Amino acid sequence: MILNGNQVRDQIKAECLPRVNQFIASAGRPPGLAVVLVGDNSASAVYVRNKTKTAEELGIHHETITRDSSLTTEGLLAIIADLNAREDIDGILIQLPLPPHVDSQKALLAVAPEKDVDGFHPCNVGLLSTGRPGLRPCTPSGVIEILKRYDIPIAGRNAVVVGRSDIVGKPMAMLLLQENATVTVSHSRTRDLPAICRNAEILVAAIGRAAMITEEYIRPGAVVIDVGMNTVRTRPDAERIFDAARLADFDKRGSLLVGDVHPGDMAKAASAYTPVPGGVGPLTIAMLMRNTIEAAERRVGV
């Protein structure tokens, strides 16, 4: 079974619309989202455009604050302080990665926790780890949504998360624990990683290496969630990863997206899986919109 992220995204967006309208009726204004984009990272610019397009579709007020890569950490902190003080802005998102000279940790820490729609602030991380209500990281939350909406049982099952990042791996493990899964967090230094992964009834790959997870890592019949988003640019890599049809597509385009799991092996071994693209990716923006609405509702008591 292919777990269609676009379909789940559309369901979440449809659920957001009446909440936006109810908020407008109660607060006299729409929920507000501000995105801060620093530098000229082309991928980041695409992500921001997609976020603002979705906000517009839902009737969420959105602003994109762009600065060139000469912006200092102090300059970014001043922008964040201004957004923290604004009553019409409920959610603030600092688009990562930031230029190397900008202190990302300082910037993320400066965002008011109640406006931290990425769920990265230590206050929100603490709320997540203790099971209290709060803003959750968008990508891991999207994974839980896709599992639930496809009626895939989580409670009591062995789940393995490959990757320990603050953005995906760690919060993913905590969300699975809250759903009563038995969770193992593995990473690049885990001994005998394939054997650990083969224990998984639910395998979440978020390690950031193109098609690293092959058939030897996948327990037959497992549910595989591929969070990775990698660009394949060389012919030898493409030959290792893609079938003839997609190889022809690679030759035509010059590059293709692939996840952390080998697509052919995943389709062969898994009972259900998320494709790349079209799996977890679309849910990240949908969950960002839901977080923005929730932040707005909490701030004004709707």
C-alpha positions in Angstrom: 0.0 0.0 0.0 1.4 3.4 -1.0 0.7 6.0 1.7 -0.3 9.1 -0.2 0.9 12.2 1.5 -0.9 14.5 -0.9 -4.2 12.9 0.0 -3.7 13.3 3.7 -2.4 16.9 3.2 -5.7 17.8 1.4 -7.7 16.3 4.3 -5.8 18.4 6.9 -6.2 21.5 4.8 -10.0 20.9 4.5 -10.1 20.6 8.3 -8.2 23.8 8.7 -10.6 26.0 6.7 -13.5 26.1 9.1 -11.1 26.7 12.0 -9.7 29.8 10.2 -13.2 31.1 9.5 -14.2 30.5 13.2 -11.1 32.3 14.3 -11.8 35.3 12.1 -15.3 35.5 13.4 -14.1 35.4 17.0 -10.9 37.5 16.8 -11.8 39.9 14.0 -8.7 39.0 12.0 -7.1 35.9 10.4 -4.3 33.9 12.0 -0.9 35.4 11.1 2.2 33.7 9.9 5.6 35.3 9.4 8.4 33.5 7.6 12.0 34.9 7.7 14.2 33.9 4.8 17.9 34.9 4.9 20.3 34.4 2.0 19.8 33.0 -1.5 19.3 29.2 -0.9 17.1 28.2 -3.9 15.6 25.2 -2.2 14.6 27.4 0.8 13.0 29.9 -1.5 10.9 27.2 -3.1 9.8 25.9 0.4 8.8 29.4 1.4 6.8 30.0 -1.7 4.9 26.7 -1.1 4.2 27.7 2.5 2.9 31.2 1.6 0.8 29.7 -1.2 -0.8 27.3 1.2 -1.4 30.0 3.8 -3.1 32.1 1.1 -5.4 29.2 0.1 -6.5 28.8 3.8 -7.1 32.5 4.4 -4.1 32.8 6.8 -2.4 36.2 6.8 1.2 35.6 5.7 4.4 37.7 5.5 7.8 36.8 4.1 10.7 38.8 5.4 13.7 38.4 3.2 17.2 39.5 3.9 20.4 38.9 2.0 23.2 36.8 3.4 25.0 39.8 4.9 22.4 39.9 7.7 24.1 39.5 11.1 22.9 37.4 14.1 22.0 40.7 15.8 20.0 41.9 12.8 18.0 38.6 12.7 17.4 38.8 16.5 16.0 42.3 16.0 13.6 41.1 13.3 12.4 38.3 15.6 11.9 40.7 18.6 9.7 42.8 16.4 7.6 39.8 15.3 7.3 38.6 18.9 5.8 41.9 19.8 3.2 42.0 17.0 -0.3 41.1 18.0 -1.3 40.2 14.4 1.5 37.6 14.0 0.7 34.2 15.7 3.4 32.1 14.2 7.1 32.8 13.4 9.1 30.5 11.2 12.9 30.9 10.7 13.7 29.1 7.4 16.7 26.9 7.8 19.5 26.6 6.9 20.7 30.1 7.8 24.1 31.4 6.5 27.0 29.9 8.4 27.9 33.2 10.2 24.4 33.5 11.7 23.9 31.7 15.0 20.9 29.4 14.3 20.5 28.3 18.0 20.3 31.9 19.2 17.7 32.7 16.5 15.5 29.7 17.3 15.8 30.4 21.0 14.7 34.0 20.5 11.3 33.1 19.0 8.5 33.3 21.6 7.5 29.7 22.4 3.8 30.5 21.9 4.7 31.6 18.3 7.2 28.8 17.6 5.2 27.0 14.9 8.2 24.8 14.0 8.1 23.4 17.5 11.9 23.8 17.9 12.0 26.0 21.0 13.3 24.2 24.1 10.0 25.1 25.9 8.0 23.2 23.2 10.5 20.4 23.2 10.0 20.1 26.9 6.2 20.1 26.6 6.5 17.3 24.0 8.9 15.2 26.1 6.5 15.4 29.1 3.4 14.8 27.1 1.9 18.2 27.7 0.0 20.2 25.0 2.2 22.4 22.8 3.4 23.1 19.3 4.9 20.0 17.8 7.6 19.7 15.0 5.8 19.6 11.7 7.4 16.7 10.0 7.2 14.1 12.8 3.6 15.2 13.5 2.9 14.6 9.8 4.2 11.1 10.1 1.8 10.3 13.0 -1.1 11.8 10.9 -0.3 9.6 7.9 -0.1 6.4 10.1 -3.4 7.2 11.9 -5.3 8.2 8.7 -4.3 5.0 7.0 -5.4 3.0 10.2 -1.9 1.6 10.8 -1.7 0.4 14.4 1.1 2.1 16.4 0.4 0.9 20.0 2.5 -2.1 21.1 4.5 -2.2 17.8 8.2 -2.1 17.5 9.3 1.2 15.9 12.8 2.0 14.8 13.8 5.6 14.0 16.9 5.9 11.9 18.4 9.4 12.7 18.7 11.4 15.9 18.3 15.0 14.7 16.5 17.6 16.8 14.2 18.4 13.9 13.0 14.9 13.0 14.6 11.9 14.8 14.3 12.8 18.4 10.7 14.3 18.3 9.7 11.4 16.1 10.7 9.0 18.8 8.9 10.9 21.4 5.7 11.1 19.4 5.8 7.3 18.7 6.3 6.7 22.4 3.2 8.8 23.2 1.3 6.5 20.9 2.5 3.6 22.9 5.0 2.1 20.4 8.2 0.5 21.6 10.8 2.8 20.2 14.5 2.3 19.2 16.5 5.3 18.1 19.4 4.4 15.8 21.9 6.4 13.8 25.1 6.3 11.8 27.1 4.9 14.7 24.7 2.2 15.7 26.4 -1.2 15.6 24.8 -3.6 13.0 22.2 -1.1 11.9 20.6 -3.5 9.4 19.8 -6.0 12.2 18.3 -3.2 14.4 16.1 -2.0 11.5 14.9 -5.5 10.7 13.3 -5.6 14.2 11.0 -2.7 13.1 7.3 -3.2 12.4 7.3 0.6 11.7 10.6 1.9 10.3 11.1 5.7 10.0 14.1 6.7 8.0 15.5 10.2 8.6 19.2 9.9 8.3 19.8 12.1 5.2 21.6 9.7 2.9 20.2 8.8 -0.5 18.8 5.3 -0.7 21.0 4.1 2.2 18.3 1.8 3.6 18.1 -1.2 1.3 16.2 -4.5 1.5 18.6 -6.0 4.1 17.3 -3.3 6.6 13.6 -4.0 6.0 11.6 -6.6 7.8 9.2 -8.2 5.3 5.8 -6.7 5.8 7.0 -3.7 7.7 5.5 -0.2 7.4 8.3 2.1 6.0 8.1 5.9 6.4 10.8 7.6 4.3 11.4 11.1 5.6 14.5 11.7 3.5 14.7 14.2 0.6 17.9 13.9 -1.4 18.9 15.0 -4.9 20.6 12.4 -7.1 22.8 14.2 -9.6 25.3 11.6 -11.0 24.6 8.7 -13.4 26.3 6.0 -11.3 24.1 6.9 -8.3 21.1 6.9 -10.5 21.9 3.5 -11.9 22.2 2.2 -8.3 18.9 3.5 -7.2 16.4 3.8 -10.1 14.6 1.4 -12.4 14.8 1.8 -16.2 11.7 4.1 -16.4 13.0 6.5 -13.7 16.6 6.3 -15.1 15.2 7.6 -18.4 13.6 10.4 -16.4 16.9 11.1 -14.8 18.6 11.3 -18.1 16.0 13.8 -19.3 16.0 16.0 -16.2 19.6 15.6 -15.0 18.6 15.0 -11.4 15.9 13.3 -9.4 14.7 13.3 -5.8 15.0 10.1 -3.7 14.5 9.4 0.0 16.7 7.6 2.5 15.2 4.3 1.5 16.0 2.5 -1.8 12.6 2.9 -3.6 12.6 -0.5 -5.3 13.6 -2.4 -2.2 11.0 -0.5 -0.2 8.2 -1.3 -2.6 9.2 -5.0 -2.7 9.6 -5.6 1.1 7.2 -3.2 2.8 3.5 -3.8 3.4 2.9 0.0 3.3 5.3 2.8 2.5 5.6 6.5 1.8 7.0 7.4 -1.7 9.5 10.2 -2.4 8.3 12.6 -3.6 4.6 12.6 -2.5 4.8 11.0 0.9 5.9 12.8 4.1 6.9 16.0 2.3 3.5 17.5 1.5 2.4 16.9 5.2 5.1 19.2 6.6 3.4 22.4 5.2 0.0 21.2 6.2 1.1 20.6 9.8 2.7 24.1 9.8 -0.6 25.6 8.8 -2.4 23.6 11.6 0.3 24.7 14.1 -0.3 28.4 13.1 -4.0 28.1 13.6 -3.5 26.4 17.0 -1.0 29.0 18.1 -3.5 31.7 17.1 -6.4 30.0 18.9 -4.3 29.6 22.1 -3.1 33.2 22.0 -6.6 34.8 21.9 -8.4 32.0 23.7 -10.6 30.8 20.9 
